[in-house]
Amino acid sequence: MSDLEVISFRPEPGQYAWTFGGVAPVARVRAPAVLEVYTEDAFAGRVRSENDLVSQVCQFPFVNPQTGPFYIEGAEPGDTVAVHFVSITPARDWGASTTIPLFGALTGTHATALLNDPLPELVWMYQLDRSANTCRFTARHGEFTVDLPMNPMHGTVGVAPANLEARSALVPDAFGGNMDTPEMRAGTTCYLGVNVEGALLSLGDGHARQGEGETCGVAVETAMNTVMVVDLIKGVPCPWPRLETDEHIMTAGSARPLEDAFRIAQTELVLWLAGQYGLHPMDAYQLVSQAVEAPLANVVDVNYTSVARLPKRYLPAGELMGGAHARLRELGRQHSGG
């Protein structure tokens, strides 16, 4: 077992944060440390049946409650916080998804104004089988059902933004936030650049599973019990979120229009390769052009998020981010007794 400090935190109803930035920390963390946390779903647990319409049971903007923020001791601008997800486990045997009028990728929205009537507001309840690792889709208009594999993830992981900003927990940007990428799963290390003293790390928005793009705007939303190892990388900046797994390195860019989110992610991957391995930027550009994968995270949020993913087998020898991923993975293994 690891001898790291272990901080367990389950928020009381009034302790959730609704923004990144502008919120007092709930705990101080001396990194490296293990955080064992509970996160509520995007609806704060209020959507429990097909009759619980979001427009009736939730009060905007109080959606996407965040657990945190956690003050990382010693963190200051120019550093990077590394968050390795050891486990992400649904805390319930059900999840909820919904369509929301004037929200989603395939409907008119406030920013894409159309004369068409809004799509109907409907709720789908999913039964989660944690032993079989499945979530069951049940049609609202017919008898069809199908079991989908669960892929537990966090839609939101972020730190406080720069320049004294407080941003809604619905927003993804350079500080992380509501990126909604299925890559944010157990086994992934997320790197976030520090913008304010203490970093102020928060997370939430658990998804039992989500398709790329989060097309209707809502995944299979559920509460999560999450274990992560958090560390601080001093003197290493991280302009946009970076992710690392055993097989891939990734960058995430968030903006509108979607092509700008794509450009940010791709540019950041090129610059990461050039800075990490000493490749000429044009060589890194060429390698990325021929080897990159570009999954969409979301095309529904205030900013869209695109991911640039590169298999590690194509990279030169050497450690990324000082070997943080392998180090934190091992600490997580020791903590879990694996």
C-alpha positions, 0 to 999 in steps of 0.5 A: 500500500502507498503511504501517500496522504489520502483525502476523502471528500463527499460534499454536503449539498451546499458545498458544490461549486458551480464555477471554475474560479471564484470559489473558496477551496474545500481542502488543501492538498500536499502533492503527491496525494490521493483524492477519493471523492464523490461527484454528483451528476450534472442534474444534481441528482434531481432527474430520477425518472422519465417524468423529471424534466430538466426544465422543471426540476433544475434551476439554470445556471445551477447545473454541473455541480463540481466537487472542489476546488482543492488547493494544491500547496505550492502550485503557482502560475507556470506550474502544471497539475497532474491528475491520474485517474485510478478508478471512476465508478458509478455510485448508482445503478441508474443514469439519466439522459435527456433532450433539452429544447434549444440545446444539442448538435442537431437542433436549433439553439440560441446561437444557431437561430432557426424558425423550427420548433424546438425538439421535445424535452424527453428523459431516458433512464438507463439501468447500470449493471456494474457487475456486467459493466453495461448500461441499458438503453430503452427506447421511449417510442417502442420496445427496443432495448440494447446493452451498451458497454459502460465507459465511466468518465468525467466530463469536467476536470479543471482548475481556476482560469487566469485573470481573476475569471470565474467561468461556468461549469458548463464551459471548457477552455484553456483551464480545462472545464467541461471538455466532455471527452471520453478520454477522461477515464480511469488510466488517464493522466490529465495535465492542467496549467496552473493559473492562480496560487493553489491551482484550485482543482475541481471535477464532476459531470460523471458519465457512465458512457458518452459517444464522441461529440455528445450529440444531443448534449447529454451523456448517460449522467450519473454520480461517481466515486472517483479515486485519483492521484494528484501531483504538481510539476514545478516550472513546467507550463501547460497552455492547454489541457494535455492527456496521457495514457499508456498508449497515447498522448493527447491535447484538447482545444476548446473554442467556437467554431469547431475548426478553431477547437481542432486547430488549437488541439493540433497546434498544441500537439505539434508544439508539445512534440517540438518542445519535448523531443527537440523536433523542428516544428515543421517536422513535428507538424508533418508527423502529426499530420500523418499520424494523428487521430482527431476524436471529437469531445463535444459539439454542444457546449459553450465552446466545442472541444476537439482532441488530437491523439497520437499513438506513443509507438510513433514517438522518439524515446524519452519521458513526457512531463518528467515521467509523471504518468508512469509515476502516478500510475504506480502510486495509484496501483500501490494505493489500490493494492493492485 
